[in-house]
Amino acid sequence: MADRSFLTWPFFEDHHRALADGLEDWALANLAQIDHANADQSCRKLVAALGTAGWLQHSASPEGKLDVRSLCLIRETLARHDGLADFAFAMQGLGTGAISLFGSDAQKADWLPKTRAGEAISAFALTEPQSGSDVANSTMTAELDGEFYVLNGEKTWISNGGIADVYTVFARTGDAPGAKGLSAFVVPADTPGLTIADRLDTIAPHPLATLEFDNCRIPASALIGKSGQGFKIAMSVLDVFRATVGAAALGFARRALDEAVKRVTTRHVQGAPLADLQMVQGHIADMALDVDAAALLIYRAAWTKDSGAPRITREAAMAKLFATDHAQKIIDTAVQLHGGDGVRSGETVERLYREIRALRIYEGASDVQRVIIARQTIATLGAIA
């Protein structure tokens, strides 16, 4: 059982502690045997199960206010039990984030009841082949043609690509150059002209795809917010969900620490447990320190947003950067402490080793987070000086 003493920290309210307790019980009862060999089928089942149990109610908000602490607690707990379960929950939130925060009443009514019930799967289509973290360099177009927008272009590395029922798509409407020329749209997966060009395989299997849009016509009412607000919408959604990526990494790290402690207290060398060796104790100490430091950064960011901060760009970047990079170190140490068993296919720490790597890339790679933190820090301290 992972350490849960952090739930007494002042970042949380009683309803957060009740949420964590209830989800822990549900995860223990439902996430023991997930088939990672068939990610598409498992994700569909997980979304349905999370919806039936009510957990997806937290993934989107018809009122436009997401409780970031709840999102982080859910992602941390699910990731500690199973990475694919965390993925299934997270993509429902990210995929509908723009609708929750900026969508019209009609858009919310059309999709949020379905995604929150697990009856429809959502996806966030932002990345393009030539523009990973450089969103302003997007080239996909959306041209207004009477009462319709016509989409042309390509999106790639789209989570839930190929199994989603609805995509939030960002495209250039020509309002201005660079970031100011992007807009956001709700695009049902069965819209003519939208096709799955390629399915992408990764070291930790997840549904991922490249999407092609060829004269894909959608009604003008599919526009989320106003024309030209796409960059603002995308950054606002990532501002909320970036801290939750750190929370997922924290869940992986806590599981790795649990597995490491179990290993060193039961594995004997020369008649004594590995845990008696001071060098091993030093590794465990470093792992525990990094877990708590990551948790403090994550829940500081979440609490700050929930307390009314309009943006938490710096706090979320710090949380994601530290939590993902240090989770990688924690898991690597856990693999090392397991010896040969650590790299055996099917072992928990081997699975964690594959699952953590992508979190240091998606929703802004680690070096991108460093740029964000540096710019925010220079701007803040420069203003003070």
C-alpha positions in Angstrom: 0.0 0.0 0.0 1.4 3.4 -1.0 1.9 6.2 1.5 -1.3 8.2 1.7 -0.2 10.5 4.5 0.0 13.4 2.0 -3.8 13.5 2.0 -3.6 15.3 5.4 -1.8 18.2 3.8 -3.7 21.5 3.9 -3.9 21.5 0.1 -6.9 19.1 0.4 -10.5 19.4 1.6 -12.6 16.5 3.1 -14.2 15.8 -0.3 -10.8 15.3 -1.8 -9.9 12.7 0.8 -13.2 11.0 0.4 -12.6 10.9 -3.4 -9.1 9.4 -2.9 -10.5 6.7 -0.6 -13.3 5.7 -2.8 -11.2 5.6 -5.9 -8.6 3.5 -4.1 -11.2 0.9 -3.2 -12.6 0.9 -6.8 -9.1 0.6 -8.3 -8.2 -2.4 -6.1 -11.4 -4.1 -7.2 -11.3 -3.3 -10.9 -7.8 -2.7 -12.2 -5.9 -5.9 -11.4 -6.2 -7.6 -14.8 -6.0 -5.1 -17.6 -5.0 -6.4 -21.0 -2.2 -4.2 -22.3 -1.8 -6.3 -25.4 -5.0 -4.9 -26.9 -4.9 -1.2 -26.0 -7.9 -0.2 -28.1 -10.3 -2.7 -26.6 -9.0 -2.1 -23.1 -9.3 1.6 -23.4 -12.9 1.3 -24.6 -13.7 -1.0 -21.6 -11.9 1.3 -19.2 -13.7 4.4 -20.4 -17.0 2.6 -20.0 -16.1 1.4 -16.5 -14.9 4.7 -15.3 -18.0 6.3 -16.6 -20.4 3.8 -15.0 -18.6 4.2 -11.7 -18.9 8.0 -11.9 -15.2 8.9 -12.0 -15.5 10.6 -15.4 -17.9 13.2 -13.9 -14.7 14.9 -12.7 -13.1 14.9 -16.2 -15.3 17.7 -17.6 -17.6 20.5 -16.3 -20.7 21.9 -17.8 -20.2 25.0 -15.6 -16.7 25.5 -17.0 -14.8 25.0 -13.7 -12.6 21.9 -13.3 -11.3 20.9 -9.8 -7.6 20.4 -10.6 -6.9 18.8 -7.2 -9.5 16.1 -8.0 -8.0 15.6 -11.4 -4.6 15.1 -10.0 -5.7 12.8 -7.2 -7.6 10.6 -9.8 -4.6 10.5 -12.2 -2.1 9.7 -9.4 -4.3 6.9 -8.0 -5.1 5.3 -11.4 -1.5 5.5 -12.6 -0.3 3.8 -9.4 -2.6 0.9 -10.2 -2.5 0.8 -14.1 -1.1 3.2 -16.6 -3.7 2.5 -19.2 -6.5 3.3 -16.7 -4.8 6.7 -16.1 -4.6 7.2 -19.9 -8.3 6.4 -20.4 -9.3 8.9 -17.7 -6.9 11.7 -18.7 -7.8 11.7 -22.4 -11.5 12.1 -21.6 -10.6 15.3 -19.7 -8.0 16.6 -22.2 -10.2 15.8 -25.2 -13.2 17.8 -23.8 -11.2 20.4 -21.9 -11.8 23.1 -24.6 -15.5 22.3 -24.6 -15.7 22.5 -20.7 -13.8 25.8 -20.6 -14.9 27.6 -23.8 -17.6 25.6 -25.5 -21.1 26.8 -26.2 -24.1 25.5 -24.3 -25.1 23.4 -27.3 -21.6 21.9 -27.6 -21.6 21.1 -23.9 -25.0 19.6 -24.1 -24.1 17.5 -27.2 -20.9 15.9 -25.8 -20.3 16.3 -22.1 -23.1 14.0 -20.9 -21.8 11.3 -23.2 -18.1 11.7 -22.4 -18.7 12.0 -18.6 -20.9 8.8 -18.7 -18.2 6.9 -20.7 -20.5 6.6 -23.7 -18.3 8.5 -26.0 -14.5 8.8 -26.2 -12.8 12.1 -26.8 -9.4 13.3 -28.2 -7.3 16.4 -28.3 -5.9 17.0 -31.8 -3.2 19.7 -31.6 0.2 18.3 -32.7 1.3 18.3 -36.4 4.2 16.5 -38.0 6.3 19.7 -38.4 5.1 21.4 -35.2 5.4 19.4 -32.0 5.7 21.8 -29.1 5.7 24.8 -31.5 2.0 25.2 -31.7 2.2 28.5 -33.4 3.8 26.8 -36.4 0.6 24.7 -37.1 -0.3 24.7 -40.8 -3.6 22.8 -40.9 -6.3 25.2 -42.3 -10.0 25.8 -41.7 -11.5 28.0 -44.4 -15.0 29.5 -43.9 -17.3 28.6 -46.8 -20.7 30.0 -46.1 -22.2 28.2 -43.1 -19.3 25.7 -43.0 -15.6 25.4 -42.3 -13.5 23.2 -44.6 -10.6 21.5 -42.8 -7.5 20.4 -44.6 -4.3 19.1 -43.1 -2.8 16.5 -40.8 -2.5 15.9 -37.1 -0.3 13.3 -35.5 0.5 11.6 -32.2 -3.1 12.0 -31.3 -4.0 10.1 -28.2 -7.2 8.1 -28.7 -6.8 8.5 -32.4 -8.7 5.7 -34.1 -11.1 5.0 -31.2 -12.4 8.5 -30.4 -15.9 9.5 -31.1 -15.1 13.3 -31.1 -12.0 15.3 -31.6 -11.1 18.8 -30.5 -9.2 20.1 -33.5 -7.0 23.2 -33.9 -6.6 24.7 -37.3 -5.5 28.0 -38.9 -8.3 30.3 -39.8 -6.1 33.1 -41.1 -7.2 35.7 -38.5 -3.5 36.6 -38.0 -0.1 35.1 -38.4 1.5 32.7 -35.9 -0.4 31.9 -32.7 -3.1 34.4 -33.2 -4.4 32.7 -36.4 -5.5 29.5 -34.8 -9.1 28.4 -33.9 -10.6 25.4 -32.2 -13.4 23.1 -33.5 -15.5 20.2 -32.4 -15.2 17.4 -35.0 -17.2 14.2 -34.7 -15.1 11.2 -35.8 -17.6 10.1 -38.5 -17.3 13.4 -40.3 -16.7 12.8 -44.0 -13.1 13.8 -45.0 -11.6 12.8 -41.6 -9.6 9.5 -41.9 -7.1 7.6 -39.8 -3.9 7.7 -41.9 -1.7 5.7 -39.6 -1.7 3.9 -36.2 1.4 4.6 -34.1 3.0 1.9 -32.0 5.0 2.9 -28.8 7.0 1.1 -26.1 4.0 1.4 -23.8 0.9 0.6 -26.0 -1.7 3.3 -26.2 -4.2 4.2 -28.9 -2.3 6.7 -31.0 -2.9 7.8 -34.6 -2.2 10.2 -37.4 -5.3 11.9 -38.7 -5.9 13.3 -42.2 -8.4 16.0 -43.0 -9.3 16.2 -46.7 -12.0 18.9 -47.5 -13.6 17.9 -44.2 -16.7 20.1 -43.9 -18.1 21.0 -40.4 -20.8 23.5 -39.5 -19.7 26.9 -38.4 -21.4 26.1 -35.1 -18.5 23.7 -34.5 -16.2 26.6 -33.7 -15.2 26.6 -30.0 -15.2 30.1 -28.6 -14.3 32.8 -31.2 -12.3 32.6 -34.3 -8.6 33.3 -33.6 -8.8 32.1 -30.0 -7.4 28.6 -30.6 -3.9 29.2 -29.2 -5.4 30.8 -26.0 -7.8 27.9 -25.7 -5.1 25.3 -26.2 -2.8 26.9 -23.6 -5.6 27.3 -21.1 -6.5 23.6 -21.4 -2.8 22.6 -21.1 -2.5 24.9 -18.2 -5.0 22.8 -16.3 -3.9 19.3 -17.5 -0.1 19.8 -17.5 -0.1 19.5 -13.7 -2.1 16.3 -14.0 0.7 14.8 -16.2 3.0 15.3 -13.2 0.4 13.6 -11.0 0.4 10.5 -13.3 4.2 10.4 -13.1 3.8 10.7 -9.3 1.5 7.6 -9.3 4.1 5.7 -11.3 6.8 6.8 -8.9 4.9 5.8 -5.8 4.3 2.4 -7.3 8.0 2.0 -8.1 8.9 3.0 -4.5 6.4 0.4 -3.1 7.9 -2.3 -5.3 11.4 -1.3 -4.4 10.7 -1.4 -0.7 9.0 -4.8 -1.1 12.0 -6.1 -3.0 14.7 -4.9 -0.6 12.9 -6.1 2.5 12.3 -9.6 1.2 15.4 -10.2 -0.9 18.3 -11.5 1.1 22.1 -11.2 0.4 24.6 -13.1 2.5 21.9 -13.9 5.1 20.5 -10.4 5.5 17.8 -8.4 3.7 19.0 -5.9 1.0 17.4 -3.2 3.1 20.2 -3.6 5.7 22.8 -2.3 3.3 23.4 1.4 3.8 23.8 2.0 0.0 20.3 0.5 -0.5 18.9 2.7 2.3 20.4 5.7 0.5 18.6 4.8 -2.7 15.3 4.4 -0.8 15.8 7.7 0.9 16.4 9.5 -2.4 13.3 7.9 -3.9 11.1 8.9 -1.0 12.5 12.5 -1.1 11.8 12.9 -4.8 8.3 11.5 -4.4 7.4 14.0 -1.6 9.0 16.9 -3.5 7.1 16.1 -6.7 3.8 15.8 -4.7 4.4 19.2 -3.1 4.9 20.9 -6.5 1.9 19.1 -8.1 -0.6 19.9 -5.4 0.7 23.4 -5.0 -0.1 24.0 -8.7 -3.5 22.3 -8.4 -4.4 24.2 -5.2 -3.3 27.5 -6.8 -5.6 27.0 -9.8 -8.5 25.9 -7.6 -8.0 29.0 -5.4 -8.8 31.2 -8.4 -5.5 31.9 -10.2 -6.4 32.6 -13.8 -3.2 30.9 -15.0 -0.7 28.6 -13.4 1.8 28.4 -16.3 4.9 28.5 -14.1 3.6 26.3 -11.3 2.3 23.6 -13.8 5.5 23.6 -15.8 7.6 23.1 -12.6 5.2 20.3 -11.4 5.4 18.5 -14.7 9.1 18.9 -15.2 10.2 17.8 -11.8 7.6 15.0 -11.4 8.2 13.4 -14.7 12.0 13.7 -14.7 12.4 12.4 -11.1 9.8 9.6 -11.6 12.1 8.4 -14.4 15.0 8.3 -11.9 12.9 6.6 -9.2 11.7 3.9 -11.6 15.2 3.4 -12.9 16.5 2.9 -9.3 13.6 0.4 -8.7 14.7 -1.6 -11.8 18.3 -1.6 -10.5 17.3 -2.8 -7.1 15.3 -5.7 -8.7 18.4 -6.9 -10.5 17.7 -9.2 -13.5 14.1 -9.4 -12.5 13.8 -5.7 -13.2 14.1 -6.1 -16.9 12.0 -9.2 -17.2 9.0 -8.7 -19.4 5.8 -8.6 -17.3 7.4 -7.4 -14.1 5.7 -4.3 -12.6 8.9 -2.2 -12.6 9.6 -3.2 -16.2 6.2 -2.0 -17.2 6.7 1.3 -15.3 10.0 1.8 -17.0 8.3 1.8 -20.4 5.3 3.8 -19.3 7.1 6.8 -17.7 9.2 7.7 -20.7 6.5 9.3 -22.8 5.4 11.6 -20.0 8.6 13.5 -20.3 7.6 14.4 -23.9 3.9 14.9 -24.3 2.1 18.1 -23.3 5.4 19.9 -23.6 8.8 18.1 -23.4 11.0 18.6 -20.4 13.2 21.2 -22.1 10.1 23.2 -23.2 9.1 23.3 -19.5 12.5 24.7 -18.7 12.1 27.5 -21.2 8.6 28.3 -19.8 9.9 28.4 -16.2 12.9 30.5 -17.2 10.8 33.0 -19.1 8.3 33.3 -16.3 11.0 33.7 -13.7 12.9 36.3 -15.6 9.6 38.3 -16.3 8.6 38.1 -12.7 11.9 39.0 -11.1 12.6 41.6 -13.8 9.3 43.3 -13.0 10.2 43.3 -9.3 13.7 44.7 -9.9 
